[in-house]
């Protein structure tokens, strides 16, 4: 079957998610980086200074904010930033972990891969979190041309 | 919400829901996509998902097509996100405080 979303622990404190998006990497990049699209799936971008060294701070549904700094930006192929929670009580401070998102052309659309490293005991919880976010992102793309087989 | 969580406690049902959330499907479509799950079992899983409000059905002639209920899924996502963020740790801390 067509696997729209896949998520697993891939190492010590490391998780990998892949999602198939029905849109080119250029289109998908906009969904990952524009203030118009981000609230539809990830959360409200309180800070989103898209340059190396720039800050990222996003408020999710619970009212909590995750925060970090952009490390590498290669439009429309990869986006790397550090990540942690701004609000407590948790021991995963802003910038303490690393998120790498990559986009590759795949068939008519793109494959989005997210690798989140240095999570320690937070690996399982972040699989839940990113899976929820990714399932919402997948829903934003049209499905008319999807063959269920 | 409780029915939805129970419905999702089964891996086969999660996979069925994942498929019909991207593509409306008939029982036959699903049986072809999940050769390890028998036709009657697929129908049973769909019944559980429908009772949980996660799946809607549309009748077309003699065929029935199943699709995920987007509103219900969104509600579930928002509820589950609490378990991801520090909100759940704050809730747990408050409950421990109340218990003492």
gemmi code that builds the backbone of each chain (N, CA, C; Angstrom):
import gemmi

chains = {
    "A": [
        ("UNK", (0.845, -1.205, 0.000), (0.000, 0.000, 0.000), (0.872, 1.245, 0.000)),
        ("UNK", (0.267, 2.333, -0.339), (0.950, 3.618, -0.317), (1.080, 4.075, 1.130)),
        ("UNK", (2.307, 4.239, 1.569), (2.534, 4.588, 2.956), (2.687, 6.092, 3.100)),
        ("UNK", (1.641, 6.756, 3.544), (1.673, 8.219, 3.591), (2.589, 8.722, 4.703)),
        ("UNK", (2.646, 7.957, 5.798), (3.408, 8.433, 6.952), (4.077, 7.253, 7.640)),
        ("UNK", (5.365, 7.415, 7.914), (6.084, 6.368, 8.618), (6.939, 7.011, 9.702)),
        ("UNK", (6.946, 6.413, 10.887), (7.701, 7.001, 11.997), (8.312, 5.899, 12.838)),
        ("UNK", (9.607, 6.039, 13.190), (10.226, 5.043, 14.066), (11.445, 5.607, 14.789)),
        ("UNK", (11.799, 4.931, 15.879), (13.040, 5.242, 16.574), (14.163, 4.632, 15.753)),
        ("UNK", (15.153, 5.448, 15.363), (16.209, 4.950, 14.471), (17.576, 4.950, 15.133)),
        ("UNK", (17.644, 5.279, 16.399), (18.926, 5.247, 17.082), (18.733, 5.671, 18.520)),
        ("UNK", (19.830, 5.848, 19.221), (19.762, 6.257, 20.615), (19.286, 7.718, 20.681)),
        ("UNK", (18.045, 7.899, 21.108), (17.488, 9.251, 21.180), (17.274, 9.887, 19.833)),
        ("UNK", (17.125, 9.037, 18.802), (16.930, 9.570, 17.446), (15.673, 8.970, 16.827)),
        ("UNK", (14.861, 9.824, 16.217), (13.665, 9.347, 15.527), (13.687, 9.832, 14.079)),
        ("UNK", (13.051, 9.042, 13.203), (12.962, 9.410, 11.789), (11.518, 9.264, 11.342)),
        ("UNK", (10.999, 10.305, 10.714), (9.662, 10.259, 10.133), (9.769, 10.536, 8.652)),
        ("UNK", (8.982, 9.823, 7.859), (8.900, 10.141, 6.439), (7.432, 10.293, 6.067)),
        ("UNK", (7.176, 11.259, 5.201), (5.808, 11.506, 4.743), (5.853, 11.758, 3.251)),
        ("UNK", (4.862, 11.198, 2.545), (4.747, 11.503, 1.125), (3.789, 12.662, 0.952)),
        ("UNK", (4.254, 13.713, 0.283), (3.418, 14.887, 0.060), (3.107, 15.001, -1.423)),
        ("UNK", (1.832, 15.303, -1.728), (1.411, 15.414, -3.124), (1.691, 16.840, -3.600)),
        ("UNK", (2.981, 17.151, -3.730), (3.389, 18.477, -4.186), (4.887, 18.461, -4.386)),
        ("UNK", (5.386, 19.285, -5.287), (6.821, 19.319, -5.570), (7.572, 19.813, -4.332)),
        ("UNK", (8.887, 19.566, -4.256), (9.660, 20.100, -3.131), (9.508, 21.624, -2.988)),
        ("UNK", (9.392, 22.330, -4.107), (9.222, 23.790, -4.035), (7.915, 24.144, -3.312)),
        ("UNK", (6.833, 23.438, -3.683), (5.536, 23.689, -3.044), (5.601, 23.294, -1.565)),
        ("UNK", (6.175, 22.108, -1.298), (6.256, 21.614, 0.077), (7.090, 22.562, 0.946)),
        ("UNK", (8.154, 23.104, 0.366), (9.028, 24.035, 1.115), (8.220, 25.201, 1.688)),
        ("UNK", (7.275, 25.712, 0.880), (6.424, 26.811, 1.347), (5.623, 26.413, 2.579)),
        ("UNK", (5.166, 25.156, 2.581), (4.383, 24.694, 3.730), (5.247, 24.570, 4.981)),
        ("UNK", (6.546, 24.348, 4.795), (7.452, 24.204, 5.935), (7.927, 25.550, 6.460)),
        ("UNK", (7.830, 26.598, 5.625), (8.526, 27.838, 5.984), (7.688, 29.111, 5.919)),
        ("UNK", (6.463, 29.061, 5.383), (5.743, 30.333, 5.246), (4.786, 30.548, 6.414)),
        ("UNK", (4.686, 31.804, 6.845), (3.814, 32.122, 7.986), (2.351, 31.915, 7.614)),
        ("UNK", (2.068, 31.833, 6.298), (0.692, 31.572, 5.864), (0.312, 30.110, 6.153)),
        ("UNK", (1.236, 29.176, 5.861), (0.907, 27.749, 5.960), (1.236, 27.117, 7.318)),
        ("UNK", (2.268, 27.629, 8.006), (2.706, 26.978, 9.253), (1.584, 26.779, 10.281)),
        ("UNK", (0.710, 27.790, 10.488), (-0.332, 27.590, 11.516), (-1.314, 26.469, 11.174)),
        ("UNK", (-1.407, 26.102, 9.889), (-2.364, 25.065, 9.491), (-1.930, 23.675, 9.948)),
        ("UNK", (-0.637, 23.504, 10.263), (-0.221, 22.151, 10.665), (0.735, 22.152, 11.867)),
        ("UNK", (1.707, 23.087, 11.890), (2.725, 23.003, 12.929), (2.327, 23.790, 14.174)),
        ("UNK", (1.900, 25.007, 13.976), (1.545, 25.872, 15.092), (1.788, 27.318, 14.718)),
        ("UNK", (1.564, 28.200, 15.669), (1.704, 29.632, 15.382), (3.180, 30.045, 15.492)),
        ("UNK", (3.770, 30.563, 14.390), (5.184, 30.958, 14.456), (5.353, 32.296, 15.170)),
        ("UNK", (5.699, 32.251, 16.434), (5.915, 33.470, 17.219), (7.173, 34.170, 16.721)),
        ("UNK", (8.226, 33.376, 16.486), (9.460, 33.866, 15.865), (9.783, 32.898, 14.729)),
        ("UNK", (10.094, 33.413, 13.554), (10.499, 32.532, 12.449), (11.440, 33.327, 11.551)),
        ("UNK", (12.665, 33.455, 12.005), (13.670, 34.283, 11.342), (14.517, 33.362, 10.460)),
        ("UNK", (14.025, 33.137, 9.222), (14.572, 32.088, 8.355), (15.918, 32.490, 7.752)),
        ("UNK", (16.959, 32.433, 8.580), (18.336, 32.598, 8.120), (19.224, 31.860, 9.117)),
        ("UNK", (20.398, 31.462, 8.662), (21.285, 30.719, 9.558), (21.600, 31.584, 10.775)),
        ("UNK", (21.372, 31.029, 11.953), (21.542, 31.789, 13.189), (20.271, 32.469, 13.658)),
        ("UNK", (19.244, 32.476, 12.799), (17.970, 33.102, 13.159), (17.169, 32.224, 14.104)),
        ("UNK", (16.245, 32.826, 14.811), (15.465, 32.094, 15.804), (14.194, 31.484, 15.238)),
        ("UNK", (13.760, 30.370, 15.865), (12.461, 29.763, 15.559), (11.769, 29.504, 16.885)),
        ("UNK", (10.535, 29.967, 17.009), (9.753, 29.694, 18.215), (8.304, 29.526, 17.773)),
        ("UNK", (7.738, 28.353, 18.064), (6.410, 28.010, 17.559), (5.514, 27.580, 18.712)),
        ("UNK", (4.314, 28.181, 18.761), (3.342, 27.820, 19.795), (2.425, 26.725, 19.270)),
        ("UNK", (2.366, 25.596, 19.992), (1.523, 24.475, 19.567), (0.165, 24.542, 20.282)),
        ("UNK", (-0.720, 23.581, 20.008), (-2.105, 23.651, 20.481), (-2.244, 23.754, 21.993)),
        ("UNK", (-1.322, 23.136, 22.728), (-1.441, 23.124, 24.186), (-1.057, 24.473, 24.786)),
        ("UNK", (-0.550, 25.398, 23.932), (-0.094, 26.690, 24.441), (1.400, 26.703, 24.724)),
        ("UNK", (2.029, 25.514, 24.699), (3.465, 25.435, 24.895), (4.194, 25.911, 23.635)),
        ("UNK", (5.447, 26.346, 23.813), (6.245, 26.775, 22.667), (7.529, 25.969, 22.597)),
        ("UNK", (7.856, 25.498, 21.376), (9.204, 24.959, 21.191), (10.055, 26.025, 20.521)),
        ("UNK", (11.348, 25.972, 20.793), (12.220, 27.049, 20.344), (13.601, 26.524, 19.998)),
        ("UNK", (14.283, 27.232, 19.096), (15.637, 26.878, 18.706), (16.187, 27.900, 17.732)),
        ("UNK", (17.199, 27.465, 16.971), (17.909, 28.348, 16.049), (18.128, 27.628, 14.731)),
        ("UNK", (17.968, 28.341, 13.614), (18.243, 27.720, 12.319), (19.746, 27.502, 12.148)),
        ("UNK", (20.095, 26.261, 11.754), (21.505, 25.878, 11.619), (21.910, 25.844, 10.153)),
        ("UNK", (21.025, 25.358, 9.277), (21.337, 25.273, 7.845), (20.036, 25.383, 7.060)),
        ("UNK", (20.118, 26.114, 5.944), (18.945, 26.309, 5.094), (19.376, 26.138, 3.648)),
        ("UNK", (18.781, 25.141, 2.973), (19.105, 24.905, 1.569), (17.793, 24.725, 0.812)),
        ("UNK", (17.181, 25.827, 0.425), (15.891, 25.803, -0.248), (16.005, 25.164, -1.615)),
        ("UNK", (15.113, 24.245, -2.010), (14.020, 23.652, -1.244), (14.361, 22.241, -0.782)),
        ("UNK", (15.616, 22.014, -0.374), (16.028, 20.639, -0.071), (16.157, 20.324, 1.405)),
        ("UNK", (16.675, 21.241, 2.184), (16.853, 20.876, 3.593), (16.770, 22.083, 4.517)),
        ("UNK", (16.312, 21.772, 5.722), (16.113, 22.785, 6.745), (16.538, 22.158, 8.070)),
        ("UNK", (17.518, 22.768, 8.726), (18.029, 22.215, 9.983), (17.913, 23.279, 11.071)),
        ("UNK", (17.356, 22.861, 12.223), (17.286, 23.800, 13.344), (17.400, 23.054, 14.667)),
        ("UNK", (17.814, 23.787, 15.697), (17.863, 23.190, 17.032), (16.482, 23.341, 17.663)),
        ("UNK", (16.233, 22.543, 18.706), (14.853, 22.402, 19.195), (14.815, 22.102, 20.694)),
        ("UNK", (13.906, 22.730, 21.401), (13.633, 22.390, 22.807), (12.371, 23.105, 23.242)),
        ("UNK", (11.897, 22.838, 24.466), (10.673, 23.502, 24.939), (11.029, 24.775, 25.679)),
        ("UNK", (10.303, 25.864, 25.349), (10.494, 27.148, 26.032), (9.854, 27.082, 27.424)),
        ("UNK", (8.700, 26.368, 27.488), (7.961, 26.299, 28.747), (8.273, 24.990, 29.467)),
        ("UNK", (8.179, 24.999, 30.794), (8.481, 23.811, 31.571), (7.224, 23.082, 31.991)),
        ("UNK", (7.345, 22.112, 32.886), (8.603, 21.705, 33.508), (9.219, 20.511, 32.787)),
        ("UNK", (10.219, 20.747, 31.961), (10.916, 19.640, 31.312), (12.392, 19.964, 31.198)),
        ("UNK", (13.197, 18.922, 30.976), (14.647, 19.108, 30.965), (15.198, 19.178, 29.551)),
        ("UNK", (14.356, 19.588, 28.610), (14.799, 19.629, 27.222), (14.734, 21.093, 26.793)),
        ("UNK", (15.821, 21.816, 27.025), (15.857, 23.268, 26.872), (15.900, 23.675, 25.407)),
        ("UNK", (15.471, 24.916, 25.093), (15.543, 25.393, 23.704), (16.946, 25.194, 23.139)),
        ("UNK", (17.027, 24.617, 21.964), (18.319, 24.424, 21.318), (19.032, 23.142, 21.717)),
        ("UNK", (18.466, 22.353, 22.639), (19.178, 21.185, 23.160), (19.214, 20.005, 22.185)),
        ("UNK", (18.269, 19.957, 21.242), (18.218, 18.843, 20.301), (18.240, 19.398, 18.872)),
        ("UNK", (18.298, 18.489, 17.897), (18.498, 18.932, 16.514), (17.489, 18.273, 15.581)),
        ("UNK", (16.837, 19.089, 14.753), (15.851, 18.622, 13.780), (16.383, 18.868, 12.378)),
        ("UNK", (16.395, 17.805, 11.558), (16.816, 17.943, 10.159), (15.666, 17.507, 9.262)),
        ("UNK", (15.164, 18.436, 8.461), (14.110, 18.109, 7.507), (14.694, 18.145, 6.108)),
        ("UNK", (14.387, 17.093, 5.310), (14.858, 17.084, 3.918), (13.693, 16.770, 2.988)),
        ("UNK", (13.726, 17.356, 1.807), (12.710, 17.137, 0.781), (13.375, 16.570, -0.460)),
        ("UNK", (12.831, 15.458, -0.961), (13.347, 14.846, -2.183), (12.178, 14.669, -3.145)),
        ("UNK", (12.407, 14.921, -4.445), (11.336, 14.605, -5.396), (11.025, 13.113, -5.339)),
        ("UNK", (9.725, 12.749, -5.391), (9.329, 11.344, -5.319), (8.059, 11.175, -6.144)),
        ("UNK", (8.185, 10.521, -7.281), (7.033, 10.382, -8.169), (6.527, 11.753, -8.573)),
        ("UNK", (5.221, 11.942, -8.414), (4.612, 13.226, -8.758), (4.765, 14.248, -7.631)),
        ("UNK", (5.216, 13.777, -6.459), (5.270, 14.677, -5.310), (6.642, 14.725, -4.667)),
        ("UNK", (6.676, 14.730, -3.359), (7.946, 14.771, -2.642), (7.894, 13.847, -1.436)),
        ("UNK", (9.096, 13.433, -1.040), (9.198, 12.724, 0.228), (9.846, 13.668, 1.224)),
        ("UNK", (9.127, 13.864, 2.329), (9.648, 14.694, 3.411), (10.191, 13.769, 4.491)),
        ("UNK", (11.457, 13.980, 4.847), (12.033, 13.193, 5.941), (12.409, 14.131, 7.074)),
        ("UNK", (12.090, 13.715, 8.281), (12.483, 14.488, 9.462), (13.282, 13.564, 10.378)),
        ("UNK", (14.503, 13.976, 10.698), (15.308, 13.244, 11.678), (15.501, 14.167, 12.873)),
        ("UNK", (15.118, 13.683, 14.052), (15.262, 14.473, 15.274), (16.239, 13.731, 16.190)),
        ("UNK", (17.388, 14.363, 16.477), (18.460, 13.709, 17.241), (18.596, 14.272, 18.654)),
        ("UNK", (19.349, 13.548, 19.466), (19.712, 13.976, 20.825), (18.494, 14.093, 21.747)),
        ("UNK", (17.470, 13.260, 21.493), (16.227, 13.378, 22.262), (16.260, 12.635, 23.592)),
        ("UNK", (17.229, 11.711, 23.746), (17.268, 10.941, 24.995), (15.950, 10.224, 25.223)),
        ("UNK", (15.393, 10.375, 26.434), (14.151, 9.687, 26.785), (12.924, 10.290, 26.095)),
        ("UNK", (13.131, 11.388, 25.381), (12.005, 12.052, 24.729), (11.675, 11.478, 23.356)),
        ("UNK", (12.401, 10.442, 22.932), (12.208, 9.930, 21.571), (10.757, 9.517, 21.314)),
        ("UNK", (10.187, 8.692, 22.215), (8.831, 8.193, 21.984), (7.809, 9.331, 21.976)),
        ("UNK", (7.987, 10.263, 22.903), (7.022, 11.363, 22.959), (7.081, 12.205, 21.691)),
        ("UNK", (8.269, 12.392, 21.165), (8.353, 13.216, 19.963), (7.892, 12.489, 18.708)),
        ("UNK", (7.914, 11.153, 18.737), (7.285, 10.426, 17.626), (5.794, 10.751, 17.597)),
        ("UNK", (5.166, 10.751, 18.779), (3.739, 11.103, 18.848), (3.527, 12.515, 18.312)),
        ("UNK", (4.329, 13.451, 18.812), (4.141, 14.851, 18.435), (4.318, 15.092, 16.944)),
        ("UNK", (5.448, 14.624, 16.409), (5.707, 14.875, 14.986), (4.730, 14.094, 14.098)),
        ("UNK", (4.295, 12.896, 14.535), (3.323, 12.140, 13.733), (2.012, 12.912, 13.619)),
        ("UNK", (1.591, 13.517, 14.743), (0.361, 14.309, 14.704), (0.519, 15.487, 13.759)),
        ("UNK", (1.667, 16.169, 13.850), (1.911, 17.326, 12.977), (1.957, 16.898, 11.512)),
        ("UNK", (2.676, 15.814, 11.246), (2.822, 15.364, 9.851), (1.482, 14.894, 9.270)),
        ("UNK", (0.652, 14.241, 10.098), (-0.622, 13.763, 9.566), (-1.484, 14.959, 9.155)),
        ("UNK", (-1.351, 16.046, 9.895), (-2.086, 17.260, 9.547), (-1.520, 17.878, 8.257)),
        ("UNK", (-0.197, 17.871, 8.137), (0.450, 18.419, 6.935), (0.026, 17.642, 5.684)),
        ("UNK", (0.029, 16.310, 5.789), (-0.370, 15.474, 4.649), (-1.785, 15.820, 4.204)),
        ("UNK", (-2.664, 16.072, 5.187), (-4.065, 16.388, 4.874), (-4.222, 17.697, 4.109)),
        ("UNK", (-3.216, 18.568, 4.168), (-3.332, 19.862, 3.488), (-3.166, 19.743, 1.985)),
        ("UNK", (-2.581, 18.620, 1.548), (-2.343, 18.455, 0.116), (-3.525, 17.745, -0.534)),
        ("UNK", (-3.841, 18.118, -1.793), (-4.989, 17.511, -2.453), (-4.791, 16.000, -2.586)),
        ("UNK", (-5.905, 15.257, -2.534), (-5.790, 13.795, -2.565), (-6.440, 13.218, -3.807)),
        ("UNK", (-6.976, 14.067, -4.688), (-7.747, 13.577, -5.817), (-6.971, 12.603, -6.703)),
        ("UNK", (-5.652, 12.849, -6.827), (-4.888, 12.033, -7.763), (-4.168, 10.881, -7.063)),
        ("UNK", (-4.582, 10.572, -5.846), (-3.922, 9.499, -5.101), (-4.565, 8.153, -5.455)),
        ("UNK", (-3.759, 7.227, -5.859), (-4.238, 5.864, -6.096), (-4.057, 5.083, -4.805)),
        ("UNK", (-5.145, 4.560, -4.211), (-5.017, 3.870, -2.929), (-4.158, 2.616, -3.017)),
        ("UNK", (-3.943, 2.057, -4.210), (-3.062, 0.898, -4.333), (-1.716, 1.409, -4.655)),
    ],
    "B": [
        ("UNK", (-14.271, 10.501, 22.859), (-12.798, 10.463, 22.887), (-12.296, 9.089, 23.350)),
        ("UNK", (-12.976, 8.529, 24.391), (-12.543, 7.238, 24.902), (-12.727, 6.136, 23.847)),
        ("UNK", (-13.886, 6.189, 23.155), (-14.134, 5.211, 22.087), (-13.080, 5.336, 20.994)),
        ("UNK", (-12.702, 6.579, 20.682), (-11.707, 6.810, 19.633), (-10.359, 6.215, 20.040)),
        ("UNK", (-9.982, 6.426, 21.303), (-8.699, 5.899, 21.764), (-8.705, 4.370, 21.753)),
        ("UNK", (-9.849, 3.775, 22.164), (-9.955, 2.315, 22.130), (-9.871, 1.807, 20.694)),
        ("UNK", (-10.547, 2.508, 19.790), (-10.525, 2.105, 18.383), (-9.100, 2.121, 17.838)),
        ("UNK", (-8.294, 3.088, 18.305), (-6.934, 3.244, 17.779), (-5.917, 2.382, 18.511)),
        ("UNK", (-6.383, 1.632, 19.510), (-5.460, 0.774, 20.253), (-5.082, -0.467, 19.442)),
        ("UNK", (-5.632, -0.620, 18.258), (-5.369, -1.782, 17.407), (-4.587, -1.353, 16.166)),
        ("UNK", (-3.448, -2.024, 15.926), (-2.563, -1.582, 14.838), (-3.249, -1.662, 13.473)),
        ("UNK", (-4.000, -2.753, 13.267), (-4.690, -2.901, 11.981), (-5.661, -1.755, 11.722)),
        ("UNK", (-6.368, -1.347, 12.787), (-7.321, -0.244, 12.625), (-6.596, 1.074, 12.372)),
        ("UNK", (-5.431, 1.240, 13.018), (-4.661, 2.462, 12.751), (-4.241, 2.514, 11.285)),
        ("UNK", (-3.828, 1.361, 10.739), (-3.387, 1.327, 9.340), (-4.562, 1.583, 8.395)),
        ("UNK", (-5.713, 0.988, 8.726), (-6.905, 1.214, 7.894), (-7.279, 2.701, 7.914)),
        ("UNK", (-7.256, 3.279, 9.119), (-7.619, 4.693, 9.232), (-6.617, 5.574, 8.475)),
        ("UNK", (-5.324, 5.210, 8.558), (-4.304, 5.992, 7.854), (-4.579, 5.988, 6.354)),
        ("UNK", (-4.981, 4.822, 5.841), (-5.235, 4.734, 4.394), (-6.477, 5.536, 4.011)),
        ("UNK", (-7.574, 5.356, 4.753), (-8.788, 6.058, 4.326), (-8.761, 7.532, 4.692)),
        ("UNK", (-7.760, 7.964, 5.461), (-7.649, 9.404, 5.698), (-7.006, 10.091, 4.496)),
        ("UNK", (-6.313, 9.332, 3.633), (-5.791, 9.941, 2.407), (-6.619, 9.570, 1.188)),
        ("UNK", (-7.419, 8.494, 1.289), (-8.153, 8.072, 0.111), (-9.417, 7.320, 0.501)),
        ("UNK", (-10.571, 7.837, 0.080), (-11.831, 7.161, 0.335), (-11.779, 5.765, -0.284)),
        ("UNK", (-12.223, 4.745, 0.456), (-12.043, 3.369, -0.007), (-13.273, 2.513, 0.277)),
        ("UNK", (-13.472, 1.502, -0.563), (-14.496, 0.496, -0.299), (-13.861, -0.644, 0.503)),
        ("UNK", (-14.704, -1.561, 0.998), (-14.167, -2.716, 1.725), (-13.236, -3.523, 0.820)),
        ("UNK", (-13.612, -3.634, -0.465), (-12.767, -4.371, -1.405), (-11.398, -3.709, -1.577)),
        ("UNK", (-11.405, -2.356, -1.710), (-10.120, -1.627, -1.818), (-9.240, -1.944, -0.617)),
        ("UNK", (-9.863, -1.909, 0.572), (-9.099, -2.123, 1.797), (-8.593, -3.553, 1.877)),
        ("UNK", (-9.454, -4.520, 1.492), (-9.037, -5.926, 1.541), (-7.840, -6.160, 0.617)),
        ("UNK", (-7.830, -5.471, -0.542), (-6.688, -5.617, -1.457), (-5.420, -5.021, -0.871)),
        ("UNK", (-5.586, -3.917, -0.133), (-4.418, -3.248, 0.440), (-3.886, -3.946, 1.687)),
        ("UNK", (-4.759, -4.703, 2.348), (-4.340, -5.401, 3.564), (-4.587, -6.901, 3.403)),
        ("UNK", (-3.745, -7.583, 2.608), (-3.973, -9.005, 2.356), (-3.906, -9.852, 3.631)),
        ("UNK", (-3.256, -9.326, 4.682), (-3.147, -10.103, 5.922), (-4.426, -10.050, 6.764)),
        ("UNK", (-5.331, -9.121, 6.439), (-6.569, -8.986, 7.210), (-7.720, -9.513, 6.355)),
        ("UNK", (-8.522, -10.429, 6.896), (-9.615, -11.022, 6.123), (-10.704, -9.987, 5.856)),
        ("UNK", (-11.504, -10.222, 4.816), (-12.594, -9.308, 4.479), (-13.528, -9.034, 5.649)),
        ("UNK", (-14.033, -10.107, 6.325), (-14.911, -9.879, 7.479), (-14.228, -9.070, 8.581)),
        ("UNK", (-12.908, -9.292, 8.765), (-12.194, -8.550, 9.805), (-12.106, -7.066, 9.434)),
        ("UNK", (-11.888, -6.788, 8.133), (-11.866, -5.387, 7.685), (-13.200, -4.726, 8.004)),
        ("UNK", (-14.307, -5.431, 7.691), (-15.640, -4.882, 7.958), (-15.832, -4.612, 9.455)),
        ("UNK", (-15.351, -5.540, 10.270), (-15.474, -5.385, 11.724), (-14.674, -4.164, 12.207)),
        ("UNK", (-13.452, -4.009, 11.682), (-12.633, -2.850, 12.074), (-13.320, -1.542, 11.661)),
        ("UNK", (-13.925, -1.539, 10.475), (-14.610, -0.332, 10.003), (-15.789, 0.010, 10.919)),
        ("UNK", (-16.467, -1.044, 11.403), (-17.601, -0.834, 12.310), (-17.120, -0.151, 13.597)),
        ("UNK", (-16.015, -0.645, 14.142), (-15.473, -0.054, 15.373), (-15.074, 1.409, 15.132)),
        ("UNK", (-14.431, 1.656, 13.996), (-14.005, 3.023, 13.676), (-15.208, 3.951, 13.475)),
        ("UNK", (-16.282, 3.400, 12.887), (-17.498, 4.211, 12.682), (-18.158, 4.541, 14.010)),
        ("UNK", (-18.229, 3.539, 14.892), (-18.854, 3.763, 16.195), (-18.081, 4.781, 17.021)),
        ("UNK", (-16.770, 4.878, 16.740), (-15.943, 5.856, 17.453), (-16.039, 7.232, 16.805)),
        ("UNK", (-16.776, 7.314, 15.692), (-16.938, 8.602, 15.014), (-15.764, 8.988, 14.145)),
        ("UNK", (-14.799, 8.075, 13.990), (-13.584, 8.419, 13.248), (-13.765, 8.252, 11.740)),
        ("UNK", (-14.807, 7.504, 11.350), (-14.993, 7.171, 9.943), (-16.441, 7.432, 9.524)),
        ("UNK", (-16.603, 8.021, 8.362), (-17.923, 8.227, 7.766), (-18.089, 7.273, 6.589)),
        ("UNK", (-19.366, 6.959, 6.274), (-19.627, 6.051, 5.167), (-20.544, 6.742, 4.162)),
        ("UNK", (-20.310, 6.441, 2.880), (-21.128, 7.009, 1.811), (-21.599, 5.864, 0.924)),
        ("UNK", (-22.921, 5.830, 0.692), (-23.493, 4.747, -0.112), (-23.576, 5.197, -1.560)),
        ("UNK", (-23.093, 4.350, -2.499), (-23.203, 4.684, -3.915), (-23.639, 3.417, -4.631)),
        ("UNK", (-24.931, 3.341, -5.003), (-25.457, 2.109, -5.578), (-25.354, 1.002, -4.553)),
        ("UNK", (-24.736, -0.112, -4.944), (-24.602, -1.220, -4.006), (-23.298, -1.135, -3.212)),
        ("UNK", (-22.470, -0.111, -3.515), (-21.178, -0.010, -2.837), (-21.212, 1.023, -1.716)),
        ("UNK", (-20.408, 0.741, -0.688), (-20.253, 1.709, 0.396), (-18.793, 2.136, 0.418)),
        ("UNK", (-18.601, 3.450, 0.534), (-17.249, 3.995, 0.574), (-16.986, 4.639, 1.927)),
        ("UNK", (-15.797, 4.364, 2.436), (-15.444, 4.834, 3.776), (-14.386, 5.917, 3.690)),
        ("UNK", (-14.546, 6.934, 4.519), (-13.524, 7.969, 4.607), (-13.393, 8.426, 6.050)),
        ("UNK", (-12.220, 8.980, 6.380), (-11.996, 9.451, 7.748), (-12.814, 10.709, 8.009)),
        ("UNK", (-13.290, 10.869, 9.228), (-14.007, 12.076, 9.639), (-12.974, 13.117, 10.078)),
        ("UNK", (-12.764, 14.115, 9.213), (-11.667, 15.069, 9.429), (-11.837, 15.856, 10.738)),
        ("UNK", (-13.078, 16.253, 11.067), (-13.293, 17.039, 12.288), (-12.932, 16.229, 13.534)),
        ("UNK", (-13.372, 14.958, 13.517), (-13.105, 14.095, 14.664), (-11.596, 13.821, 14.803)),
        ("UNK", (-10.935, 13.645, 13.654), (-9.487, 13.413, 13.680), (-8.757, 14.626, 14.244)),
        ("UNK", (-9.208, 15.815, 13.840), (-8.550, 17.031, 14.307), (-8.714, 17.178, 15.819)),
        ("UNK", (-9.922, 16.862, 16.311), (-10.172, 16.935, 17.754), (-9.239, 15.974, 18.503)),
        ("UNK", (-9.084, 14.782, 17.918), (-8.222, 13.771, 18.524), (-6.760, 14.220, 18.527)),
        ("UNK", (-6.323, 14.801, 17.416), (-4.946, 15.295, 17.343), (-4.670, 16.328, 18.423)),
        ("UNK", (-5.622, 17.264, 18.592), (-5.408, 18.316, 19.592), (-5.332, 17.724, 20.992)),
        ("UNK", (-6.179, 16.717, 21.252), (-6.148, 16.074, 22.565), (-4.827, 15.340, 22.770)),
        ("UNK", (-4.355, 14.652, 21.718), (-3.134, 13.858, 21.847), (-1.892, 14.733, 21.966)),
        ("UNK", (-1.945, 15.945, 21.394), (-0.770, 16.811, 21.465), (-0.409, 17.189, 22.892)),
        ("UNK", (-1.414, 17.159, 23.762), (-1.133, 17.450, 25.168), (-0.114, 16.457, 25.724)),
        ("UNK", (-0.182, 15.190, 25.243), (0.741, 14.162, 25.748), (2.163, 14.369, 25.248)),
        ("UNK", (2.308, 15.185, 24.201), (3.625, 15.476, 23.643), (4.294, 16.630, 24.396)),
        ("UNK", (3.526, 17.697, 24.607), (4.113, 18.941, 25.104), (4.245, 18.906, 26.628)),
        ("UNK", (4.930, 19.880, 27.214), (5.071, 19.919, 28.678), (3.744, 20.060, 29.418)),
        ("UNK", (2.644, 20.340, 28.689), (1.343, 20.489, 29.346), (1.013, 19.262, 30.191)),
        ("UNK", (1.339, 18.070, 29.690), (0.999, 16.846, 30.419), (1.818, 16.743, 31.715)),
        ("UNK", (3.069, 17.242, 31.686), (3.905, 17.204, 32.893), (3.349, 18.135, 33.969)),
        ("UNK", (2.842, 19.291, 33.506), (2.227, 20.220, 34.461), (0.963, 19.608, 35.066)),
        ("UNK", (0.149, 18.965, 34.216), (-1.063, 18.307, 34.719), (-0.722, 17.236, 35.740)),
        ("UNK", (0.279, 16.419, 35.409), (0.686, 15.348, 36.323), (1.185, 15.905, 37.648)),
        ("UNK", (1.953, 16.993, 37.573), (2.485, 17.609, 38.797), (1.343, 18.116, 39.671)),
        ("UNK", (0.324, 18.719, 39.025), (-0.819, 19.222, 39.787), (-1.589, 18.091, 40.451)),
        ("UNK", (-1.726, 16.971, 39.708), (-2.462, 15.845, 40.261), (-1.738, 15.252, 41.459)),
        ("UNK", (-0.390, 15.215, 41.376), (0.378, 14.694, 42.515), (0.214, 15.598, 43.730)),
        ("UNK", (0.185, 16.926, 43.454), (0.038, 17.897, 44.529), (-1.327, 17.722, 45.206)),
        ("UNK", (-2.381, 17.539, 44.377), (-3.728, 17.365, 44.919), (-3.842, 16.088, 45.739)),
        ("UNK", (-3.071, 15.081, 45.346), (-3.182, 13.776, 45.995), (-2.575, 13.785, 47.384)),
        ("UNK", (-1.673, 14.727, 47.650), (-1.010, 14.739, 48.960), (-1.747, 15.620, 49.958)),
    ],
}
model = gemmi.Model(1)
for chain_id, residues in chains.items():
    chain = gemmi.Chain(chain_id)
    for i, (resn, *xyz) in enumerate(residues, 1):
        res = gemmi.Residue()
        res.name, res.seqid = resn, gemmi.SeqId(i, " ")
        for name, pos in zip(("N", "CA", "C"), xyz):
            atom = gemmi.Atom()
            atom.name, atom.element = name, gemmi.Element(name[0])
            atom.pos, atom.b_iso = gemmi.Position(*pos), 0.0
            res.add_atom(atom)
        chain.add_residue(res)
    model.add_chain(chain)
structure = gemmi.Structure()
structure.add_model(model)
structure.setup_entities()
